Amino acid sequence: MVEDLSYDIACIQQAFDLLKADERFLGLLTLARIVSALCFCLSAALHSKNASGQIGARLRSNSPLFAASVRYEGFLTVERLAVHFKTLDSYKMGLASCWKTNHRFQS
């Protein structure tokens, strides 16, 4: 089951001003948005079993389609993140290995 989690992340203005121009931070922020969107798709799919009629049909058909488009954007984001993180073991063992089936992400 998808668990609803709430996070409160804060930093001082000077730190944020430095981060908002950093390409690595922007890439990770994009990745976080993609993960959030995939969680939304999963949640909608899980809740669709209790919905009937047009609402249920819409949830069951739109959730996988939206998830597929978000996943594709995830592939592109992982590829862009490689510019900054490809030498890190955590990247190689984590993100890069997740997308290894796609030939563009194989080294």
C-alpha positions as CSV (number, residue, x, y, z in Angstrom):
1,M,0.0,0.0,0.0
2,V,1.2,3.5,-0.7
3,E,1.9,5.4,2.4
4,D,1.2,9.1,2.6
5,L,4.4,10.8,3.9
6,S,4.8,14.5,4.6
7,Y,8.2,16.2,4.6
8,D,9.1,19.7,5.7
9,I,12.5,20.6,4.2
10,A,13.9,24.1,4.9
11,C,17.2,26.0,4.6
12,I,18.3,29.5,5.0
13,Q,17.8,31.9,2.1
14,Q,21.5,32.2,1.3
15,A,21.9,28.4,1.0
16,F,18.8,28.2,-1.2
17,D,20.2,31.0,-3.4
18,L,23.3,28.9,-4.0
19,L,21.4,25.7,-4.7
20,K,18.8,27.1,-7.1
21,A,21.5,27.8,-9.7
22,D,23.2,24.4,-9.2
23,E,22.4,22.0,-12.1
24,R,22.9,19.0,-9.8
25,F,20.3,20.3,-7.4
26,L,17.8,21.0,-10.2
27,G,18.3,17.5,-11.6
28,L,17.6,15.9,-8.2
29,L,14.6,18.2,-7.7
30,T,13.2,17.0,-11.0
31,L,13.9,13.4,-10.0
32,A,12.0,14.0,-6.8
33,R,9.0,15.3,-8.7
34,I,9.1,12.3,-11.0
35,V,9.1,9.9,-8.0
36,S,6.2,11.9,-6.5
37,A,4.2,11.6,-9.7
38,L,4.8,7.9,-9.9
39,C,3.6,7.5,-6.3
40,F,0.5,9.5,-7.3
41,C,-0.1,7.1,-10.2
42,L,0.3,4.1,-8.0
43,S,-2.0,5.5,-5.4
44,A,-4.7,6.3,-8.1
45,A,-4.4,2.7,-9.4
46,L,-4.7,1.2,-6.0
47,H,-7.8,3.3,-5.1
48,S,-9.4,2.6,-8.5
49,K,-10.5,-0.9,-7.4
50,N,-13.1,0.7,-5.1
51,A,-14.4,3.1,-7.8
52,S,-17.1,2.1,-10.2
53,G,-18.6,3.5,-13.3
54,Q,-17.0,6.2,-15.3
55,I,-14.7,7.4,-12.4
56,G,-13.3,3.9,-11.9
57,A,-12.8,3.4,-15.7
58,R,-11.1,6.7,-16.0
59,L,-8.7,5.9,-13.1
60,R,-7.9,2.5,-14.4
61,S,-7.1,3.7,-17.9
62,N,-5.4,7.0,-17.2
63,S,-3.2,5.9,-14.3
64,P,-1.0,3.5,-16.4
65,L,-0.9,6.0,-19.3
66,F,0.3,8.8,-17.1
67,A,2.7,6.5,-15.3
68,A,4.2,5.5,-18.7
69,S,4.8,9.2,-19.6
70,V,6.3,10.0,-16.2
71,R,8.6,6.9,-16.5
72,Y,9.8,8.1,-19.9
73,E,10.6,11.5,-18.4
74,G,12.4,9.6,-15.6
75,F,14.6,7.9,-18.3
76,L,15.5,11.3,-19.7
77,T,16.3,12.8,-16.2
78,V,18.5,9.8,-15.3
79,E,20.4,10.3,-18.5
80,R,20.9,14.0,-17.7
81,L,21.9,13.2,-14.1
82,A,24.7,11.0,-15.5
83,V,26.6,14.2,-16.5
84,H,27.1,15.1,-12.8
85,F,26.9,11.7,-11.0
86,K,28.1,9.0,-13.3
87,T,31.3,8.5,-11.4
88,L,29.6,7.9,-8.0
89,D,29.0,4.3,-7.0
90,S,25.6,5.3,-5.6
91,Y,24.5,6.4,-9.0
92,K,25.9,3.4,-10.8
93,M,24.4,0.9,-8.3
94,G,21.1,2.9,-7.9
95,L,19.6,5.0,-10.7
96,A,21.7,3.8,-13.6
97,S,21.1,0.1,-12.7
98,C,17.3,0.7,-12.6
99,W,17.3,1.9,-16.2
100,K,19.9,-0.6,-17.5
101,T,17.4,-2.4,-19.7
102,N,17.2,0.8,-21.9
103,H,20.2,0.7,-24.2
104,R,20.8,4.4,-23.9
105,F,21.7,4.1,-20.3
106,Q,24.2,1.2,-20.6
107,S,27.8,2.1,-20.3
